[in-house]
Structure formats: C-alpha cells, structure tokens
Amino acid sequence: MQHLFEVQGMTCGHCEKAVTQAVQRIDAHASVQIDRGQNRVVVDSSADPAALRAAIEEEGYQVA
C-alpha cells in the first residue's frame, strides 16, 4: 500500500537518509521515494501509516 506524506524541513541528503531510515525501522522492506522540492515522501509499505508518520516526526520533521 502506498502512503503519501507531506514532510517539512528536509533540506539535504542527510535529511532524506534520516527519513528513509526512520521509515525502515518500522518496516524494513518499505520502499521510500523522496522529492525534497515538493516536500513529499511516498512510502510503499503495509505498516500502519500513523506509525510511519510518528517515526518521521521523531526525527524532527513536521508531517502535514
């Protein structure tokens, strides 16, 4: 299942890596596609979207 998140505060490659790793801590098999210019994170995962959102927020990013 695909989940789309609008994530504020990603400014560099390190940010992308942090978001990807946060998602993959919830679902190690998740596919993560990030478009920093559009502030979008697309996650292909069967995990609970609320858990994915919480993991991203724990890294210090705002999820709209």
PyMOL CGO cylinders between C-alpha atoms (Angstrom):
from pymol import cmd
from pymol.cgo import CYLINDER

trace = [
    CYLINDER, 0.00, 0.00, 0.00, 1.28, 3.46, -0.88, 0.3, 1, 1, 1, 1, 1, 1,
    CYLINDER, 1.28, 3.46, -0.88, 1.23, 6.31, 1.62, 0.3, 1, 1, 1, 1, 1, 1,
    CYLINDER, 1.23, 6.31, 1.62, 1.92, 9.94, 0.75, 0.3, 1, 1, 1, 1, 1, 1,
    CYLINDER, 1.92, 9.94, 0.75, 3.29, 12.26, 3.41, 0.3, 1, 1, 1, 1, 1, 1,
    CYLINDER, 3.29, 12.26, 3.41, 4.00, 15.98, 3.14, 0.3, 1, 1, 1, 1, 1, 1,
    CYLINDER, 4.00, 15.98, 3.14, 7.16, 16.44, 5.18, 0.3, 1, 1, 1, 1, 1, 1,
    CYLINDER, 7.16, 16.44, 5.18, 8.55, 19.87, 6.07, 0.3, 1, 1, 1, 1, 1, 1,
    CYLINDER, 8.55, 19.87, 6.07, 12.18, 20.53, 6.94, 0.3, 1, 1, 1, 1, 1, 1,
    CYLINDER, 12.18, 20.53, 6.94, 14.08, 18.20, 4.60, 0.3, 1, 1, 1, 1, 1, 1,
    CYLINDER, 14.08, 18.20, 4.60, 16.95, 20.26, 3.21, 0.3, 1, 1, 1, 1, 1, 1,
    CYLINDER, 16.95, 20.26, 3.21, 19.70, 17.83, 2.25, 0.3, 1, 1, 1, 1, 1, 1,
    CYLINDER, 19.70, 17.83, 2.25, 20.71, 14.27, 1.51, 0.3, 1, 1, 1, 1, 1, 1,
    CYLINDER, 20.71, 14.27, 1.51, 21.24, 13.61, 5.20, 0.3, 1, 1, 1, 1, 1, 1,
    CYLINDER, 21.24, 13.61, 5.20, 17.58, 14.54, 5.82, 0.3, 1, 1, 1, 1, 1, 1,
    CYLINDER, 17.58, 14.54, 5.82, 16.48, 12.09, 3.13, 0.3, 1, 1, 1, 1, 1, 1,
    CYLINDER, 16.48, 12.09, 3.13, 18.58, 9.35, 4.69, 0.3, 1, 1, 1, 1, 1, 1,
    CYLINDER, 18.58, 9.35, 4.69, 17.20, 10.08, 8.18, 0.3, 1, 1, 1, 1, 1, 1,
    CYLINDER, 17.20, 10.08, 8.18, 13.59, 9.90, 6.93, 0.3, 1, 1, 1, 1, 1, 1,
    CYLINDER, 13.59, 9.90, 6.93, 14.28, 6.70, 4.97, 0.3, 1, 1, 1, 1, 1, 1,
    CYLINDER, 14.28, 6.70, 4.97, 15.92, 5.02, 7.96, 0.3, 1, 1, 1, 1, 1, 1,
    CYLINDER, 15.92, 5.02, 7.96, 13.09, 6.11, 10.26, 0.3, 1, 1, 1, 1, 1, 1,
    CYLINDER, 13.09, 6.11, 10.26, 10.53, 4.51, 7.95, 0.3, 1, 1, 1, 1, 1, 1,
    CYLINDER, 10.53, 4.51, 7.95, 12.59, 1.37, 7.54, 0.3, 1, 1, 1, 1, 1, 1,
    CYLINDER, 12.59, 1.37, 7.54, 12.84, 0.94, 11.31, 0.3, 1, 1, 1, 1, 1, 1,
    CYLINDER, 12.84, 0.94, 11.31, 9.06, 0.46, 11.22, 0.3, 1, 1, 1, 1, 1, 1,
    CYLINDER, 9.06, 0.46, 11.22, 9.08, -1.68, 8.05, 0.3, 1, 1, 1, 1, 1, 1,
    CYLINDER, 9.08, -1.68, 8.05, 12.47, -2.95, 6.89, 0.3, 1, 1, 1, 1, 1, 1,
    CYLINDER, 12.47, -2.95, 6.89, 11.01, -3.81, 3.47, 0.3, 1, 1, 1, 1, 1, 1,
    CYLINDER, 11.01, -3.81, 3.47, 9.42, -0.40, 2.86, 0.3, 1, 1, 1, 1, 1, 1,
    CYLINDER, 9.42, -0.40, 2.86, 10.20, 1.43, -0.36, 0.3, 1, 1, 1, 1, 1, 1,
    CYLINDER, 10.20, 1.43, -0.36, 10.77, 5.15, 0.22, 0.3, 1, 1, 1, 1, 1, 1,
    CYLINDER, 10.77, 5.15, 0.22, 10.76, 7.79, -2.51, 0.3, 1, 1, 1, 1, 1, 1,
    CYLINDER, 10.76, 7.79, -2.51, 11.54, 11.37, -1.53, 0.3, 1, 1, 1, 1, 1, 1,
    CYLINDER, 11.54, 11.37, -1.53, 11.00, 14.56, -3.50, 0.3, 1, 1, 1, 1, 1, 1,
    CYLINDER, 11.00, 14.56, -3.50, 12.58, 17.31, -1.40, 0.3, 1, 1, 1, 1, 1, 1,
    CYLINDER, 12.58, 17.31, -1.40, 11.48, 20.05, -3.80, 0.3, 1, 1, 1, 1, 1, 1,
    CYLINDER, 11.48, 20.05, -3.80, 7.82, 19.09, -3.32, 0.3, 1, 1, 1, 1, 1, 1,
    CYLINDER, 7.82, 19.09, -3.32, 8.24, 18.11, 0.36, 0.3, 1, 1, 1, 1, 1, 1,
    CYLINDER, 8.24, 18.11, 0.36, 6.81, 14.71, -0.49, 0.3, 1, 1, 1, 1, 1, 1,
    CYLINDER, 6.81, 14.71, -0.49, 7.62, 11.28, 0.84, 0.3, 1, 1, 1, 1, 1, 1,
    CYLINDER, 7.62, 11.28, 0.84, 5.96, 8.28, -0.79, 0.3, 1, 1, 1, 1, 1, 1,
    CYLINDER, 5.96, 8.28, -0.79, 6.19, 5.08, 1.22, 0.3, 1, 1, 1, 1, 1, 1,
    CYLINDER, 6.19, 5.08, 1.22, 5.21, 1.70, -0.15, 0.3, 1, 1, 1, 1, 1, 1,
    CYLINDER, 5.21, 1.70, -0.15, 4.54, -0.34, 2.98, 0.3, 1, 1, 1, 1, 1, 1,
    CYLINDER, 4.54, -0.34, 2.98, 1.92, -2.45, 4.71, 0.3, 1, 1, 1, 1, 1, 1,
    CYLINDER, 1.92, -2.45, 4.71, 2.76, -0.78, 8.05, 0.3, 1, 1, 1, 1, 1, 1,
    CYLINDER, 2.76, -0.78, 8.05, 0.29, 1.45, 9.88, 0.3, 1, 1, 1, 1, 1, 1,
    CYLINDER, 0.29, 1.45, 9.88, 0.52, 4.97, 8.37, 0.3, 1, 1, 1, 1, 1, 1,
    CYLINDER, 0.52, 4.97, 8.37, 0.28, 6.51, 11.86, 0.3, 1, 1, 1, 1, 1, 1,
    CYLINDER, 0.28, 6.51, 11.86, 3.38, 4.57, 12.92, 0.3, 1, 1, 1, 1, 1, 1,
    CYLINDER, 3.38, 4.57, 12.92, 5.25, 5.70, 9.79, 0.3, 1, 1, 1, 1, 1, 1,
    CYLINDER, 5.25, 5.70, 9.79, 4.23, 9.30, 10.43, 0.3, 1, 1, 1, 1, 1, 1,
    CYLINDER, 4.23, 9.30, 10.43, 5.33, 9.09, 14.07, 0.3, 1, 1, 1, 1, 1, 1,
    CYLINDER, 5.33, 9.09, 14.07, 8.73, 7.67, 13.05, 0.3, 1, 1, 1, 1, 1, 1,
    CYLINDER, 8.73, 7.67, 13.05, 9.31, 10.60, 10.66, 0.3, 1, 1, 1, 1, 1, 1,
    CYLINDER, 9.31, 10.60, 10.66, 8.22, 13.11, 13.30, 0.3, 1, 1, 1, 1, 1, 1,
    CYLINDER, 8.22, 13.11, 13.30, 10.58, 11.54, 15.86, 0.3, 1, 1, 1, 1, 1, 1,
    CYLINDER, 10.58, 11.54, 15.86, 13.43, 12.50, 13.55, 0.3, 1, 1, 1, 1, 1, 1,
    CYLINDER, 13.43, 12.50, 13.55, 12.40, 16.14, 13.96, 0.3, 1, 1, 1, 1, 1, 1,
    CYLINDER, 12.40, 16.14, 13.96, 10.41, 16.72, 10.76, 0.3, 1, 1, 1, 1, 1, 1,
    CYLINDER, 10.41, 16.72, 10.76, 6.88, 18.08, 10.53, 0.3, 1, 1, 1, 1, 1, 1,
    CYLINDER, 6.88, 18.08, 10.53, 4.38, 15.89, 8.72, 0.3, 1, 1, 1, 1, 1, 1,
    CYLINDER, 4.38, 15.89, 8.72, 1.40, 17.83, 7.37, 0.3, 1, 1, 1, 1, 1, 1,
]
cmd.load_cgo(trace, "trace")
